[in-house]
Amino acid sequence: MIGKYIFGDKQVHLFVCWLGTHAEYDKLCKDNKQYTVNIY
């Protein structure tokens, strides 16, 4: 799982950016891909 935390005044939000197997994660890292959340 690749996630991102957003810290507010009194809340913490966790956004799941990607969910997969360890082998799929290794492939993402090898390809140098990044996932970002730009809601705020």
N, CA, C and O atoms as a GROMACS GRO file, in nm:
protein
  160
    1MET      N    1   0.085  -0.117   0.000
    1MET     CA    2   0.000   0.000   0.000
    1MET      C    3   0.089   0.123   0.000
    1MET      O    4   0.188   0.131   0.074
    2ILE      N    5   0.054   0.217  -0.082
    2ILE     CA    6   0.118   0.348  -0.081
    2ILE      C    7   0.010   0.446  -0.037
    2ILE      O    8  -0.097   0.452  -0.097
    3GLY      N    9   0.039   0.523   0.067
    3GLY     CA   10  -0.058   0.616   0.120
    3GLY      C   11   0.004   0.751   0.149
    3GLY      O   12   0.126   0.768   0.145
    4LYS      N   13  -0.082   0.846   0.178
    4LYS     CA   14  -0.036   0.981   0.213
    4LYS      C   15  -0.120   1.031   0.329
    4LYS      O   16  -0.242   1.018   0.328
    5TYR      N   17  -0.053   1.087   0.428
    5TYR     CA   18  -0.120   1.146   0.544
    5TYR      C   19  -0.134   1.296   0.524
    5TYR      O   20  -0.041   1.363   0.478
    6ILE      N   21  -0.250   1.348   0.559
    6ILE     CA   22  -0.275   1.492   0.560
    6ILE      C   23  -0.313   1.528   0.704
    6ILE      O   24  -0.411   1.477   0.757
    7PHE      N   25  -0.236   1.616   0.766
    7PHE     CA   26  -0.261   1.656   0.904
    7PHE      C   27  -0.332   1.791   0.905
    7PHE      O   28  -0.280   1.890   0.854
    8GLY      N   29  -0.452   1.792   0.963
    8GLY     CA   30  -0.528   1.916   0.978
    8GLY      C   31  -0.515   1.968   1.120
    8GLY      O   32  -0.426   1.926   1.194
    9ASP      N   33  -0.604   2.060   1.157
    9ASP     CA   34  -0.601   2.116   1.292
    9ASP      C   35  -0.629   2.009   1.397
    9ASP      O   36  -0.552   1.995   1.493
   10LYS      N   37  -0.737   1.934   1.380
   10LYS     CA   38  -0.773   1.832   1.478
   10LYS      C   39  -0.799   1.697   1.414
   10LYS      O   40  -0.849   1.606   1.480
   11GLN      N   41  -0.764   1.682   1.287
   11GLN     CA   42  -0.792   1.558   1.216
   11GLN      C   43  -0.669   1.512   1.139
   11GLN      O   44  -0.583   1.592   1.102
   12VAL      N   45  -0.664   1.383   1.116
   12VAL     CA   46  -0.561   1.324   1.031
   12VAL      C   47  -0.633   1.241   0.926
   12VAL      O   48  -0.717   1.158   0.960
   13HIS      N   49  -0.600   1.262   0.800
   13HIS     CA   50  -0.661   1.187   0.691
   13HIS      C   51  -0.555   1.099   0.626
   13HIS      O   52  -0.442   1.144   0.604
   14LEU      N   53  -0.591   0.976   0.596
   14LEU     CA   54  -0.502   0.886   0.524
   14LEU      C   55  -0.566   0.856   0.389
   14LEU      O   56  -0.677   0.804   0.383
   15PHE      N   57  -0.496   0.890   0.282
   15PHE     CA   58  -0.542   0.862   0.147
   15PHE      C   59  -0.462   0.744   0.093
   15PHE      O   60  -0.339   0.747   0.093
   16VAL      N   61  -0.532   0.641   0.048
   16VAL     CA   62  -0.466   0.526  -0.013
   16VAL      C   63  -0.448   0.558  -0.160
   16VAL      O   64  -0.545   0.574  -0.234
   17CYS      N   65  -0.322   0.569  -0.202
   17CYS     CA   66  -0.291   0.606  -0.340
   17CYS      C   67  -0.278   0.484  -0.430
   17CYS      O   68  -0.307   0.489  -0.549
   18TRP      N   69  -0.233   0.373  -0.371
   18TRP     CA   70  -0.212   0.251  -0.449
   18TRP      C   71  -0.216   0.131  -0.357
   18TRP      O   72  -0.169   0.138  -0.243
   19LEU      N   73  -0.273   0.020  -0.405
   19LEU     CA   74  -0.282  -0.102  -0.327
   19LEU      C   75  -0.249  -0.219  -0.419
   19LEU      O   76  -0.312  -0.234  -0.524
   20GLY      N   77  -0.153  -0.301  -0.381
   20GLY     CA   78  -0.115  -0.413  -0.466
   20GLY      C   79  -0.025  -0.510  -0.394
   20GLY      O   80  -0.005  -0.500  -0.273
   21THR      N   81   0.030  -0.604  -0.470
   21THR     CA   82   0.117  -0.706  -0.412
   21THR      C   83   0.259  -0.653  -0.399
   21THR      O   84   0.293  -0.547  -0.453
   22HIS      N   85   0.342  -0.727  -0.326
   22HIS     CA   86   0.481  -0.687  -0.308
   22HIS      C   87   0.554  -0.688  -0.442
   22HIS      O   88   0.638  -0.600  -0.467
   23ALA      N   89   0.525  -0.785  -0.527
   23ALA     CA   90   0.589  -0.793  -0.659
   23ALA      C   91   0.551  -0.673  -0.746
   23ALA      O   92   0.636  -0.619  -0.817
   24GLU      N   93   0.425  -0.630  -0.739
   24GLU     CA   94   0.382  -0.512  -0.815
   24GLU      C   95   0.450  -0.386  -0.762
   24GLU      O   96   0.487  -0.298  -0.839
   25TYR      N   97   0.466  -0.379  -0.630
   25TYR     CA   98   0.535  -0.265  -0.568
   25TYR      C   99   0.680  -0.258  -0.614
   25TYR      O  100   0.731  -0.151  -0.647
   26ASP      N  101   0.746  -0.374  -0.616
   26ASP     CA  102   0.885  -0.378  -0.663
   26ASP      C  103   0.896  -0.329  -0.807
   26ASP      O  104   0.993  -0.262  -0.842
   27LYS      N  105   0.797  -0.362  -0.890
   27LYS     CA  106   0.798  -0.317  -1.029
   27LYS      C  107   0.780  -0.165  -1.036
   27LYS      O  108   0.845  -0.098  -1.117
   28LEU      N  109   0.692  -0.110  -0.953
   28LEU     CA  110   0.672   0.035  -0.950
   28LEU      C  111   0.802   0.106  -0.911
   28LEU      O  112   0.839   0.207  -0.971
   29CYS      N  113   0.871   0.052  -0.811
   29CYS     CA  114   0.996   0.113  -0.766
   29CYS      C  115   1.103   0.103  -0.875
   29CYS      O  116   1.181   0.196  -0.894
   30LYS      N  117   1.106  -0.009  -0.945
   30LYS     CA  118   1.203  -0.028  -1.053
   30LYS      C  119   1.177   0.072  -1.166
   30LYS      O  120   1.271   0.126  -1.224
   31ASP      N  121   1.049   0.096  -1.196
   31ASP     CA  122   1.012   0.190  -1.302
   31ASP      C  123   1.018   0.335  -1.256
   31ASP      O  124   0.998   0.426  -1.336
   32ASN      N  125   1.047   0.358  -1.126
   32ASN     CA  126   1.061   0.492  -1.066
   32ASN      C  127   0.933   0.575  -1.078
   32ASN      O  128   0.939   0.695  -1.106
   33LYS      N  129   0.816   0.511  -1.058
   33LYS     CA  130   0.688   0.580  -1.063
   33LYS      C  131   0.653   0.632  -0.924
   33LYS      O  132   0.689   0.571  -0.824
   34GLN      N  133   0.583   0.745  -0.918
   34GLN     CA  134   0.542   0.802  -0.792
   34GLN      C  135   0.393   0.833  -0.796
   34GLN      O  136   0.338   0.865  -0.902
   35TYR      N  137   0.329   0.822  -0.681
   35TYR     CA  138   0.187   0.852  -0.670
   35TYR      C  139   0.170   0.965  -0.569
   35TYR      O  140   0.229   0.961  -0.461
   36THR      N  141   0.091   1.064  -0.605
   36THR     CA  142   0.070   1.178  -0.516
   36THR      C  143  -0.078   1.208  -0.502
   36THR      O  144  -0.158   1.172  -0.588
   37VAL      N  145  -0.114   1.274  -0.393
   37VAL     CA  146  -0.250   1.318  -0.368
   37VAL      C  147  -0.244   1.470  -0.355
   37VAL      O  148  -0.170   1.522  -0.272
   38ASN      N  149  -0.320   1.541  -0.436
   38ASN     CA  150  -0.318   1.688  -0.435
   38ASN      C  151  -0.458   1.743  -0.413
   38ASN      O  152  -0.506   1.827  -0.490
   39ILE      N  153  -0.524   1.697  -0.308
   39ILE     CA  154  -0.660   1.744  -0.280
   39ILE      C  155  -0.657   1.876  -0.205
   39ILE      O  156  -0.742   1.961  -0.228
   40TYR      N  157  -0.561   1.893  -0.114
   40TYR     CA  158  -0.558   2.014  -0.032
   40TYR      C  159  -0.464   2.116  -0.087
   40TYR      O  160  -0.449   2.224  -0.029
   0.00000   0.00000   0.00000
